[in-house]
Amino acid sequence: MSKQDYYDLLGVDKSADANTLKKAFRKAAMQFHPDRNPGDKEAEKKFKEMGEAYDVLKDAEKRAAYDRYGHAAFEGGMGGGAGGAGFDFSDVFEEFFGDFMGGGGRGRRGGAQAGRGSDMRFNMEITLEEAFAGKSDKITVPTSVACDPCGGSGAEPGSKPEVCGTCGGHGKVRASQGFFMVERACPKCHGAGSTIKNPCTKCRGAGKVNKEKTLQVKVPQGVEEGTRIRLSGEGEAGMRGAPAGDLYIFLSIKPHPLFKRDGDMLYCQVPIPMATATLGGQIEVPTIGGGRARIKIPAGTQSGRQFRLRGKGMPELNGGFVGDMIIETVVETPVNLTKRQRELLEEFAAEGGDTISPRSEGFFSKVKDLWEDLTE
């Protein structure tokens, strides 16, 4: 039985470039992989044929020979193809599975990334005023930094780490399990890619030491509860010169005694005297920026009435648009009255009627009607 054309196997034209070939091979490999088709001999056969086709077409010299002579180019042990002496099935799928698992080709060295320092978290509490205006502050965090004597290499000054003989400096080793390539940290160097014969006496070969570090942190305007600030490379130092981790600062905002926040809006309850609510007048209210704002109170203002002060709320993150502030009035009942004040209020009450307190009169009128209905 004659072999199927390699281009037809992968479903590409003869003019397909390397990227198109790679995409077609990945798609086919995912479809016919034995792990996805357990016990399916036909899928396993197709899987091998796909690997053979890609092995030939991804190589410029093999592809040129195939385009000229077809399958005959690889007969008789000339190299390439499933029957050729040069075909290594695991190598064909290394590129695919390396990318699939987040790894790379064999030429990559993974030691530096494998020993990357840990990320750190720092909780920082600020006031609502600081969230409004922004701030710059210093923080001190306990962390690990690169060892000075060895420069972070982990080796005693005057010596150097040696390339790991087991992984060749990659920090990882690979093993084939059936048709799947498994990648693990090197058991000898533990992913560092190098070994140390003479470890540094201060850091004992780790390349880092524990130390407190002081950092300048800039908190932008408009931050909210839970805002996260990332300081790249300010986390724990990596192993033996590997990159440091990041520091994440989580912000929390202290409760404010006057203002409640909802996004870029501020809310404030303001008590006003009964006389001002009744006769009308003006009041002054504080703003989050430290200033004052005047509000005109109309005569007959009730508790719960709201007034909007535009542009007196919180700014968006990093400035720009500024929200509004909502003032809600709470009419205050007089207390600790003098004898004369009580007499005046009693006279006022005696002269009262429906026109003075229409809401309360209307409410009790409805209650009276309800009671009459229940007694009938």
Steps between C-alpha positions, in 0.01 A plus 500: 500500500644836393563770754275803517647828384653691793332829404161327478559339840544838664234667287725775360607623158847433362572872538422498875753687714654372824238667722212347303662157520545533874136600557376213287721252685383622841137468400551148364707391801229614741233318298674164464706484820469151659408650838190645335429180308579214740506160327445651154770342282396703197544828691841383628606420142379838380686667786828340394444591136442863597827503691684349206354757261585794722850370564569510127321821401633717785859430386595706192738238356266207558209698360694588185589133451140393557365760257737366232490125555199438725514212750778341297736765633510324838501138400804283562606664828567840349374671820166645599164331467362233730722238351817708487785472746488875576141515625462564875130497590544675836693784336215565260253569782743678732420839349125441523490366856766744622282793395183328619640458854650847513854376443730561208742328269799312627717798433336707774651523844235491768718534808461875553121495473471184709670671795295821475438662837160481667245780467419685822195677643498815713180641655485879514225706666431857389242767583218611269675837469815323379295300250356832378830684462747214450816464703862392491627300794783272609439144614735247656454136405687192626623315192805333349756678284793390286804403708771768474818289536408258220294743295202266517676209329515285814864412435789600725670819370770397254303199375206456268201267474548216253255392233296205622615183331160334526285760323774685309402829662134490398374444856255242366510145376258331266381147479273334244196317634342333202426781256502772764807700601522569876721780631624519860743706703848354490548277808868594535492882479130534602427718199789744543689376193830509689671340796735651760806322633610784731187668643516855637547494878256787557199377301599128500457474127150651482619824343270704728474609864215626719488875542255787551454725200363857494300596191332815376136440410287741299126469561309663213186711534167322505609159630226285649479230763697196380701685235822310428829671419772284341867576551682290244814325620458612861396160637735233630832459323534204267725200554856550374440806288153404378246786461342640815128468563256791514359688798124555506365775725133456593330822609224530760327828586417598856133573578434875499304666783303726261505365146378177343641406161340322205737500202563864410200620708515625859206509742473708816214538750478853640282591803322834469309692771123480495476878463726496189304214349174685570594854402778428251856626505857400414737241641868418441615144443855358483645351180746211471759737356512697826284794392143607571190530287184710559153351456177699485231330707146576376227567754314185601793261437431151636740231626638291216501777240811478284717770345760428231837675499650439158872427476539460877525119501791265429720512190536212260819297532800717411285813484276629223123485561385589852172373642239685706420523870146441626394682815203351687333717761393375840270745679599514866236513774578764765606375846574663837241774447465794737164581657441784253595282200256232613223760540565627148487150356176428684349818357628398157342156537171652610492716190589204275282333243498296180696762311795493743562125515314357198686166494431410863141620480446295187657190655287506815192571293562174312559316829169631632318378189665157535392463863143598412490236225620232743234583763208490259 
